[in-house]
Amino acid sequence: MKIVNKYIVLLFVIFPFAKSSAQLNPMSAIYYQNQYLANPAMAGLQQQLTLNAGIRQQFSSMPGAPLSQFVTADYGFAGKAALGLQVYNDRAGLLKRTRAATSFAYHLPLNADNQHLDFGLSVSFADDDVNMAELRGDQDDLDVYAVNLRETYLDADFGMAYRTSKLQVQGAITNLKRLLKKDSYHASDQPIFFTAVSYQIPISFATVEPKVVYRGVNGYRNLLDVGVNFEFSSPTVSKVNMLAIYHSARSATFGIGINWNNRLAVNGMYTTNTSPLQGYTTGDYELGISYSFFNK
């Protein structure tokens, strides 16, 4: 019993720190490859079905090291509507968090110059659990079961965006339930808003897209991310891209990817650890893949 109690105390000391690190440096795919992860208004921008999957893990052999995974699907209809679905799983030690969300987006054309005003709403369900199969100790301990008996948490996100052929301005408010009533479930470590501005600049050998992101995490100062993505010109439809992002959490992300025939895309990214963790691990790697169906 004492062993279990000590383990539970240790989990609740370490897990929030692991989660906060994940929120200070979220999945790198949100910046360029899969913007729907951060803003429901970005679901189904194209008239096609797009499937995305990704995984991020520390470059560390330490047992219980944080692991994040996601799967998304979004579809843009022939009209202005779009639907999206995303499932996100986050693990650290014995604790895991699973979040599933369904999204509806509406893309309103403003004129013939490819200008759009986008709106999106997501409804999500989140669940926290202790992995009983890996628990070493008394599995009948009431403190352990108290975690698994928590009710599934219902929440919502809202996002907007303005787009032209080159400019993109977007914003999203996440975890809307906290605005409606005082809620201690997400007291800290959770994203509360996301804003971004980007602009595509064609040059002789590539399309350059600088991007500035300003986002909030509950319990921390607001964070600034500044990045640039190079999509290199190619005589074929297939293209290679490279990106670099600096985070005000004192970390950086570097990535490379390839898109075959505007259908299959594969990306790999590396994020250095935030300054407080640099003495413990060497950073995170992230792999992502996407495939598009019914391209128009």
TORVO-845917 format. One record per atom (N, C-alpha, C): z, y, x; residue in three letters. Coordinates in steps of 0.001 Angstrom, whole numbers, plus 500000, padded with zeros to 6 digits. Layout:
! residues N
ZYXALA
...
//
This chain:
! residues 296
500000498798500829MET
500000500000500000MET
500000501256500867MET
500825501267501927LYS
500871502435502796LYS
499539502647503494LYS
498887501507503867ILE
497596501623504534ILE
496585502295503620ILE
496570501856502358VAL
495628502426501393VAL
495908503903501175VAL
497177504251500992ASN
497521505649500741ASN
497115506545501908ASN
497332506056503132LYS
496921506833504293LYS
495405506988504323LYS
494692505913503940TYR
493232505953503934TYR
492727506960502911TYR
493360506965501730ILE
492931507888500680ILE
493167509334501110ILE
494331509595501710VAL
494612510942502193VAL
493577511360503226VAL
493245510444504144LEU
492261510745505176LEU
490900511039504565LEU
490532510272503537LEU
489248510487502870LEU
489163511883502274LEU
490231512310501616PHE
490184513601500943PHE
490312514756501924PHE
490727514476503159VAL
490719515503504189VAL
489334515621504813VAL
488706514483505087ILE
487433514466505793ILE
486258514736504877ILE
486248514168503663PHE
485068514223502800PHE
484678515646502409PHE
485622516533502043PRO
485197517894501738PRO
484528518578502917PRO
485002518279504149PHE
484390518880505324PHE
482980518362505520PHE
482786517049505258ALA
481447516474505364ALA
480530517068504315ALA
481040517252503078LYS
480222517835502017LYS
479881519289502330LYS
480850520032502853SER
480582521432503140SER
479527521561504217SER
479549520656505208SER
478515520673506226SER
477149520426505613SER
477087519491504627ALA
475818519205503963ALA
475329520408503175ALA
476254521177502564GLN
475834522338501795GLN
475476523510502709GLN
476151523635503851LEU
475776524672504794LEU
474383524415505335LEU
474024523167505533ASN
472674522767505916ASN
472171521757504889ASN
471557522200503794PRO
471075521265502764PRO
469846520508503251PRO
469297519648502408MET
468078518932502767MET
467012519945503176MET
466415519738504345SER
465440520698504863SER
464169520754504032SER
463930519740503206ALA
462732519720502370ALA
462710520855501358ALA
463869521463501049ILE
463899522507500019ILE
463128523751500439ILE
462890523939501742TYR
462293525185502208TYR
460777525218502023TYR
460095524108502305TYR
458637524098502204TYR
458094522861501480TYR
458566521684501838GLN
457950520455501352GLN
458247520163499884GLN
459455520445499417ASN
459843520082498049ASN
460779521156497488ASN
460196522275497094GLN
460998523404496623GLN
461681523130495285GLN
461186522126494569TYR
461802521753493294TYR
463260521322493480TYR
463634520828494656LEU
465015520420494913LEU
465996521581494748LEU
465557522800495043ALA
466454523957494999ALA
466262524822493765ALA
465109524691493085ASN
464795525592491974ASN
464005524839490911ASN
464560524660489707PRO
463835523921488663PRO
462541524596488233PRO
462402525905488484ALA
461168526605488121ALA
459982526158488962ALA
460237525469490074MET
459162525029490963MET
458667523625490642MET
459105523063489546ALA
458633521734489136ALA
457239521840488540ALA
456349520925488938GLY
455032520831488329GLY
454162522050488505GLY
454118522624489708LEU
453268523787489943LEU
451790523432489864LEU
451454522188490172GLN
450074521723490106GLN
449912520753488945GLN
448676520661488436GLN
448385519727487352GLN
448201518332487944GLN
449315517710488268GLN
449321516390488880GLN
450737515833488829GLN
450846514543489116LEU
452151513891489247LEU
452472513770490726LEU
453611514301491135THR
454017514256492536THR
455340513522492665THR
455351512496493508LEU
456562511732493801LEU
457034512078495208LEU
458317512336495360ASN
458905512677496652ASN
460129511814496907ASN
460342511464498159ALA
461556510752498556ALA
461942511208499952ALA
463241511244500215GLY
463695511674501524GLY
465056511105501861GLY
465355511073503147ILE
466641510580503629ILE
467057511431504819ILE
468360511721504899ARG
468894512454506042ARG
470165511777506510ARG
470286511630507831GLN
471442510951508406GLN
471739511543509768GLN
472991511442510181GLN
473383511938511487GLN
472858511035512591GLN
472558511650513749PHE
472287510888514956PHE
473630510426515515PHE
474244509466514839SER
475578509013515225SER
475775507593514738SER
476444506781515538SER
476767505412515136SER
478160505317514528SER
478795506454514272MET
480140506470513723MET
480143505873512321MET
481008504893512046PRO
481074504319510692PRO
481408505386509657PRO
480722505331508530GLY
480979506283507464GLY
480362507648507671GLY
479432507770508631ALA
478781509061508856ALA
478010509482507608ALA
477932510781507316PRO
477258511250506098PRO
475811510779506015PRO
475401510423504805LEU
474039509978504522LEU
473612510583503193LEU
472459511239503168SER
471939511852501946SER
470555511299501647SER
470289511043500365GLN
468998510520499931GLN
468591511211498637GLN
467284511371498430PHE
466816511929497166PHE
465483511309496774PHE
465239511296495473VAL
463944510922494900VAL
463645511932493804VAL
462433512491493800THR
462043513415492741THR
460659513049492219THR
460422513408490974ALA
459103513281490352ALA
458892514504489477ALA
457738515140489611ASP
457433516276488738ASP
455962516236488350ASP
455698516708487126TYR
454340516636486579TYR
454003517937485868TYR
452850518507486231GLY
452365519702485571GLY
451293519347484560GLY
451508519715483307PHE
450550519408482249PHE
449370520379482299PHE
448335520075481501ALA
447137520907481483ALA
447435522307480964ALA
448451522433480131GLY
448847523751479643GLY
449751524460480630GLY
450845525015480142LYS
451757525784480990LYS
453065525049481281LYS
453299523922480633ALA
454581523229480746ALA
454581522231481902ALA
455789521883482346ALA
455964520885483397ALA
457312520211483212ALA
457394518975483676LEU
458630518205483617LEU
458995517725485013LEU
460291517541485243GLY
460747517046486531GLY
461952516138486388GLY
462124515280487370LEU
463266514369487435LEU
463676514248488885LEU
464984514338489153GLN
465466514146490520GLN
466781513381490527GLN
466919512526491526VAL
468143511754491739VAL
468569511976493183VAL
469838512342493363TYR
470361512675494684TYR
471623511868494927TYR
471719511257496110ASN
472885510459496467ASN
473425510934497805ASN
474726511197497851ASP
475380511707499055ASP
476573510815499365ASP
476632510281500587ARG
477726509394500978ARG
478393509908502247ARG
479723509740502298ALA
480486510040503506ALA
481728509171503475ALA
481852508271504440GLY
482966507333504425GLY
482882506421503215GLY
483995506266502506LEU
484024505417501318LEU
483610506162500050LEU
483469507459500135LEU
483173508252498944LEU
481678508518498826LEU
481184508448497607LYS
479781508759497355LYS
479666509591496088LYS
478626510403496051ARG
478357511257494893ARG
476903511074494496ARG
476679510781493234THR
475330510607492706THR
475081511664491641THR
473935512322491750ARG
473567513363490789ARG
472150513103490298ARG
471965513112488995ALA
470643512955488385ALA
470377514158487496ALA
469147514669487525ALA
468812515857486742ALA
467421515723486145ALA
467272516199484929THR
465963516320484294THR
465660517806484129THR
464391518174484295SER
464027519588484320SER
462833519866483420SER
462833521060482858PHE
461674521572482124PHE
461296522916482726PHE
460020523095483033ALA
459534524350483607ALA
458369524877482781ALA
458237526195482779TYR
457143526853482061TYR
456492527853483009TYR
455184527680483244HIS
454448528512484195HIS
453511529440483422HIS
453875530699483349LEU
453152531680482540LEU
452154532451483404LEU
450835532291483163PRO
449844533086483903PRO
449931534555483488PRO
449868535457484469LEU
449960536884484178LEU
448591537548484099LEU
447644537108484924ASN
446276537626484880ASN
445367536660485623ASN
444148537080485862ALA
443170536198486493ALA
443325536133488004ALA
444264536858488566ASP
444439536912490017ASP
445459535886490503ASP
445565534782489795ASN
446449533680490181ASN
447915534110490264ASN
448313535051489423GLN
449715535450489351GLN
450403534668488238GLN
451601534178488547HIS
452362533388487578HIS
453822533826487576HIS
454424533734486415LEU
455866533888486268LEU
456409532551485782LEU
457320531979486555ASP
457797530622486300ASP
459257530643485852ASP
459563529769484893PHE
460931529587484413PHE
461261528096484461PHE
462500527758484792GLY
462886526353484829GLY
464351526149484498GLY
464638525060483814LEU
466014524699483456LEU
466229523222483739LEU
467319522898484409SER
467691521509484689SER
469030521191484039SER
469137519996483504VAL
470404519459483008VAL
470762518277483899VAL
471959518288484459SER
472323517281485454SER
473584516530485065SER
473698515327485636PHE
474874514481485474PHE
475311514050486869PHE
476599514233487180ALA
477109513890488505ALA
478293512943488379ALA
478404512037489352ASP
479468511034489322ASP
479976510801490737ASP
481299510798490925ASP
481935510519492212ASP
482605509154492167ASP
482489508388493270ASP
483054507038493319ASP
483584506725494702ASP
484567505812494746VAL
485013505183495983VAL
484349503817496073VAL
483756503504497222ASN
483103502216497425ASN
484170501140497625ASN
484482500407496562MET
485547499409496611MET
485208498247497539MET
483918497941497698ALA
483520496795498517ALA
483878496991499985ALA
483956498247500439GLU
484249498516501841GLU
485687498979502066GLU
486482498993501018LEU
487875499417501146LEU
488700498326501815LEU
489437498688502840ARG
490322497753503531ARG
491763498070503132ARG
492361497212502289GLY
493708497464501814GLY
493873496965500393GLY
494849497496499704ASP
495164497081498340ASP
494183497721497360ASP
493252496931496835GLN
492245497464495921GLN
492797497726494526GLN
494046497353494277ASP
494676497644492986ASP
495431498970493001ASP
495337499705494104ASP
496058500968494201ASP
495554501948493138ASP
496477502567492409LEU
496109503461491310LEU
495412504729491796LEU
495739505173493011ASP
495086506369493537ASP
493591506148493735ASP
493232504914494113VAL
491817504588494295VAL
491104504594492957VAL
491694503934491972TYR
491061503848490657TYR
490986505207489974TYR
491902506115490312ALA
491869507443489698ALA
490574508175490023ALA
490049507940491228VAL
488777508561491604VAL
487638507985490776VAL
487597506657490666ASN
486500506003489949ASN
486570506193488441ASN
487730506599487927LEU
487870506803486486LEU
487503508217486045LEU
487128509070486982ARG
486709510414486600ARG
485477510355485695ARG
485441511235484725GLU
484310511263483810GLU
483065511824484502GLU
481902511353484041THR
480644511903484524THR
480572513387484171THR
480136514190485145TYR
480187515648485001TYR
478820516184484580TYR
478792516943483486LEU
477562517540482962LEU
477457518990483426LEU
476265519376483907ASP
476066520745484376ASP
474607521142484164ASP
474253522361484580ALA
472885522845484398ALA
472549523868485476ALA
471245524006485782ASP
470730525000486716ASP
469600525770486033ASP
469436527044486402PHE
468343527852485867PHE
467638528561487014PHE
466304528587486974GLY
465549529230488037GLY
464357530009487517GLY
463908530979488324MET
462718531768488032MET
461923531959489319MET
460638532270489175ALA
459804532558490336ALA
458627533430489923ALA
458165534245490861TYR
456929535014490707TYR
456010534600491839TYR
454763534220491485ARG
453839533699492488ARG
452478534377492390ARG
451886534626493564THR
450475534959493661THR
449852533928494597THR
448611534139494994SER
447976533185495901SER
448629533182497278SER
449372534253497626LYS
450002534337498941LYS
451511534581498872LYS
451940535410497927LEU
453353535801497834LEU
454115534881496890LEU
455366534622497257GLN
456236533816496400GLN
457655534389496462GLN
458192534758495288VAL
459561535266495179VAL
460280534406494149VAL
461419533857494516GLN
462100532944493592GLN
463615533087493678GLN
464270532659492603GLY
465725532669492566GLY
466232531626491590GLY
467399531073491869ALA
467995530056490998ALA
469507530220490991ALA
470097529981489835ILE
471552529941489681ILE
471933528500489379ILE
472782527923490204THR
473141526514490062THR
474556526365489514THR
474833525180488983ASN
476157524875488423ASN
476581525933487399ASN
475769526086486348LEU
476003527129485351LEU
477326526956484605LEU
477852525751484574LYS
479069525509483805LYS
480235526347484297LYS
480249526641485590ARG
481351527437486150ARG
481336528862485599ARG
480167529338485112LEU
480081530686484556LEU
480601530752483127LEU
480598529593482444LEU
480995529561481045LEU
482496529384480867LEU
483124528700481826LYS
484570528519481751LYS
485118528255483140LYS
486416528486483301LYS
487061528214484576LYS
487052526720484811LYS
486447526311485936ASP
486214524891486179ASP
486570524579487619ASP
487554523719487821SER
488008523376489168SER
487266522189489756SER
486323521590488986TYR
485622520408489501TYR
484801520772490732TYR
484168521942490686HIS
483376522400491814HIS
484054523613492445HIS
485315523454492831ALA
486077524594493336ALA
485495525153494623ALA
484896524304495464SER
484339524783496718SER
483225523846497155SER
482508524277498180ASP
481487523470498846ASP
480206523287498036ASP
480106523856496837GLN
478929523641496012GLN
478015524865496034GLN
476684524654496001PRO
475760525796495957PRO
475906526555494650PRO
475833527885494718ILE
475990528696493511ILE
474750529541493210ILE
473963529884494228PHE
472693530559493957PHE
471743530343495125PHE
470449530547494849PHE
469404530352495852PHE
468319531390495605PHE
467979532181496609THR
466883533136496507THR
465982532987497726THR
464686533266497549ALA
463750533098498653ALA
462529533986498454ALA
461990534468499571VAL
460742535228499589VAL
459883534677500717VAL
458612534389500422SER
457696533898501448SER
456318534507501235SER
455533534525502308TYR
454187535110502234TYR
453271534354503189TYR
452122533925502690GLN
451157533184503495GLN
450191534146504180GLN
450044533977505495ILE
449179534842506299ILE
448129533973506985ILE
446863534060506596PRO
445825533279507275PRO
445467533902508621PRO
445425533076509666ILE
444964533511510983ILE
443862532561511426ILE
443364532740512620SER
442166532013513039SER
442341530500513065SER
443529530013513426PHE
443700528576513606PHE
444700527951512637PHE
445294528762511754ALA
446326528213510867ALA
446627529196509740ALA
447397528706508774THR
448016529569507763THR
449499529641508088THR
449986530841508326VAL
451378531051508715VAL
452151531520507484VAL
453290530878507219GLU
454106531254506064GLU
455541531531506505GLU
455864532795506803PRO
457271533137507062PRO
458057533124505753PRO
459342532792505856LYS
460168532678504656LYS
461591533112504968LYS
462179533865504038VAL
463575534280504143VAL
464316533746502925VAL
465406533038503164VAL
466216532447502097VAL
467625533012502186VAL
468156533422501047TYR
469540533903500967TYR
470228533096499882TYR
471295532382500242ARG
471912531450499299ARG
473432531524499398ARG
474068531076498324GLY
475518531099498273GLY
476102529710498135GLY
477213529477498814VAL
477975528237498714VAL
479401528618498359VAL
479917528067497289ASN
481243528438496802ASN
482307528165497866ASN
483104529171498165GLY
484159529023499158GLY
483758529449500551GLY
482490529886500736TYR
482002530312502046TYR
481278531641501898TYR
481074532306503016ARG
480259533518502979ARG
478809533120502681ARG
478054534055502128ASN
476657533781501818ASN
475869533508503095ASN
474836532687502966LEU
474095532194504122LEU
472662532713504109LEU
472132532982505294LEU
470764533463505465LEU
469983532460506302LEU
468806532088505820ASP
467907531200506554ASP
466587531934506764ASP
466091531929507997VAL
464820532576508324VAL
463937531540509004VAL
462757531298508429GLY
461901530255508973GLY
460436530617508924GLY
459629529767509546VAL
458179529939509529VAL
457531528561509549VAL
456472528420508770ASN
455721527169508706ASN
454276527445509113ASN
453744526626510023PHE
452352526717510446PHE
451594525527509865PHE
450586525801509033GLU
449692524752508552GLU
448365524946509271GLU
448067524045510200PHE
446934524235511095PHE
445613523939510395PHE
444613524742510717SER
443286524565510136SER
442688523250510602SER
441852522661509731SER
441255521369510028SER
439875521300509393SER
438914520641510071PRO
437579520481509465PRO
437588519524508280PRO
438677518795508096THR
438806517873506967THR
439874518395506011THR
440088517674504914VAL
441118518058503951VAL
442510517823504525VAL
442648516827505411SER
443948516498505990SER
444407517611506932SER
445724517900506907LYS
446253518991507711LYS
447593518612508329LYS
447889519261509460VAL
449159519083510161VAL
449949520384510058VAL
451262520265509868ASN
452103521461509810ASN
453288521321510756ASN
453785522449511231MET
455000522510512041MET
455861523648511513MET
457188523466511551LEU
458083524498511035LEU
459302524660511930LEU
459896525838511833ALA
461153526130512527ALA
461966527066511638ALA
463268526793511507ILE
464143527578510639ILE
465460527839511370ILE
465901529091511339TYR
467229529414511870TYR
468175529657510700TYR
469367529047510759HIS
470377529180509713HIS
471540530024510238HIS
472027530941509404SER
473150531778509835SER
474435530978509994SER
474432529707509550ALA
475561528815509820ALA
475563528357511276ALA
474709528985512078ARG
474570528719513511ARG
474038527315513782ARG
472929527038513150SER
472195525805513391SER
470716526119513233SER
469864525160513577ALA
468418525360513495ALA
467745524064513081ALA
466604524202512424THR
465822523054511971THR
464416523139512546THR
463909521993513010PHE
462546521896513524PHE
461871520704512854PHE
460585520856512517GLY
459925519763511816GLY
458436519717512060GLY
457859518562511758ILE
456419518348511857ILE
456007517412510734ILE
454801517608510219GLY
454337516764509127GLY
452828516695509089GLY
452313515774508306ILE
450876515620508124ILE
450601515315506662ILE
449519515895506158ASN
449101515694504776ASN
447694515119504785ASN
447569513898504259TRP
446272513237504207TRP
445603513485502856TRP
444475514164502892ASN
443609514300501724ASN
444321514905500512ASN
445329515746500766ASN
446104516381499693ASN
446756515373498749ASN
447016514182499250ARG
447666513155498429ARG
448951512647499070ARG
448829512091500271LEU
449982511520500962LEU
450456512476502046LEU
451748512790502029ALA
452334513666503044ALA
453573513000503627ALA
453714513083504944VAL
454871512530505650VAL
455429513625506553VAL
456751513816506509ASN
457390514863507294ASN
458622514321508009ASN
458847514825509209GLY
460056514513509955GLY
460703515798510437GLY
462030515906510286MET
462737517128510666MET
464047516804511380MET
464449517722512234TYR
465715517586512955TYR
466495518886512806TYR
467778518780512438THR
468652519940512284THR
469832519816513231THR
470027520823514069THR
471197520826514940THR
472443521030514091THR
473572520598514580ASN
474810520739513815ASN
475278522181513785ASN
476018522516512721THR
476665523820512690THR
477637523915513859THR
477926525111514279SER
478703525333515493SER
480018524558515555SER
480826524465514475PRO
482102523748514572PRO
481951522255514831PRO
480757521674514535LEU
480590520228514669LEU
479794519821515896LEU
479318520780516694GLN
478406520442517774GLN
479046519579518848GLN
480354519576518936GLY
481008518733519923GLY
481214517303519473GLY
480871516990518204TYR
481144515661517662TYR
479875514833517437TYR
478801515449516975THR
477542514733516762THR
476398515587517285THR
475231514967517404THR
474076515654517981THR
473115516178516931THR
473526516188515658GLY
472663516730514623GLY
472183515673513646GLY
471294516094512731ASP
470785515218511676ASP
469273515073511788ASP
468782513900511433TYR
467338513729511279TYR
467032513530509803TYR
465866513958509397GLU
465439513852507999GLU
463994513375507949GLU
463738512392507115LEU
462391511865506906LEU
462022512031505445LEU
460811512482505189GLY
460363512678503816GLY
458952512175503615GLY
458657511737502401ILE
457321511260502053ILE
457014511685500623ILE
455773512036500370SER
455366512395499013SER
453960511875498756SER
453684511620497481TYR
452348511162497086TYR
452005511790495745TYR
450766512250495618SER
450313512923494402SER
449268512080493685SER
449411511993492370PHE
448483511262491517PHE
447785512241490567PHE
446623511833490087PHE
445894512579489049PHE
445594514006489489PHE
445243514182490783ASN
444933515526491271ASN
443744516107490529ASN
443852517385490169LYS
442757518082489497LYS
442072519041490468LYS
//
